[in-house]
């Protein structure tokens, strides 16, 4: 299943019970769609770079979600309708992670080729080439 990152900016006017209740509803929606939250990163209350709806502060929370692509539409619909959500962003992390895994594999292969070449040179009795 694809990996997504959901960033939520909630209104700072919410009491902690209201905020946790809303986040619980979102968790239930995700569970109903067959998704799991793999990582939760709560930044808490922060100052905004610019005013949004006459507010200077917001409550930030980020989740990494593993689930089917069909969960995105109902999730974004629910977030759009909610008055508690000031902004949200949903990213597909699979593309970025594929790219980073591919680069890591290439680095490992290059390192293995260098080690193999050095071993061949050592077996032949030739001094290894110096790197600049």
N, C-alpha and C positions, 0 to 999 in steps of 0.2 A: 504494500500500500504506500502511496506517496506520503512524503513528509511536508507539512506546512508549518509556517510560523504565523501566528495571529498576534498582532499588536493592538491593544485596546487603550484608548484614552478616555477615561470616565470622568464625569463631572465631579469637581471637588466638593460640591454641596452635599453629596450623599453621605449619610451616616455609615459607619462601618457595617452595621447590620443590613442596611439596604444594599450596600455594595456587595457584600458576601451573598446575599439572597439573589441578586442579579447574576453574579458569577456562577452561582449554583445552578440557575436556570440554564445558562449557556453550557455548563458541564453536562447537564441532563440532555440537552439537545444533541451534544456531541456523542454521548453514549447511545442515544436512540438511533443515531445515524451509523453507529458501528465504529466510532473513532475513539482513540485513547490519547490522553495528554501525556507526552513523554517527558516534557520538561516545563517547569513553571518558573518564571523570573518576574518577581514583583519589585518594581522600582519605587512604588509608593507615590506620595504627593510631591509634585515638582512644579516649578515655575514654568510657564509656557514661553516660547520665544516671541509669540505675538498673541494678542487677545483673540479668543474664540468665543463668540456669544457673550461678550462682555465679561469674560472670566479670565483671570490671570494665572490660575493654578488648575492642575488636573492630576488624576490618579492614573499612573501607568502600570500596565501589566502585560507580559508577553508569554505566550504559550507555544510550545512546539507540539503539533498535533499529527498523529499518524492515523490516516483514515482514507476512505474512498473519496474520489473526486465528487461524488454526488452530495457530499455534506456541505460543500461550499455555498451553493445557492440558498438553501434554507438558513444557513448560518448568517450570511450577509444580509438576507432579508430581515431576519430578527434584529440584527445590529442596526440596520438602517432605520427601522421603525422605533427603536428605543430612544427615549429622551435622555437616558442616563449616559449614552455613548456620545462623546463629542467628536471623536475620530476613530477610525480603525483601519488596519492594513492587514492584508492576507497575502503571504508570499509562498510560492512553491519552492521549497528548498532542494528538491531532488535534482534539479538542473545544476545548481551551484555545487552540490555535494558530488555529483557525477564528475564535474570538471575537476574538482580538487582531488578526488580519488584517482582520476586518470593521470594528473600531474604527479602525484605521489608515486604511482606505479612506474612512471617514466624515470623518476629520480632513482628509485630502487634498482631498476634495470641498468641504468647508466653506472651506478655505483658497483653493481655486480660485474659488469663488463670491465671496469677499471681494475677491480680486484683480480679478475681472471687473467687479464693481460699482465698484471704485475707478477702473478704466480707463475705464468709461462716464462716471463723474463728471468725470474729468479731460478727456475728449473734449468734454463738454458745457460745460466751463469752470466747473464748480461745485467749490468747495473740498471735500475729503474730510471726512466726518464724523469727529469725534474720539471715540475710545473711552474709556470711563470706567475 
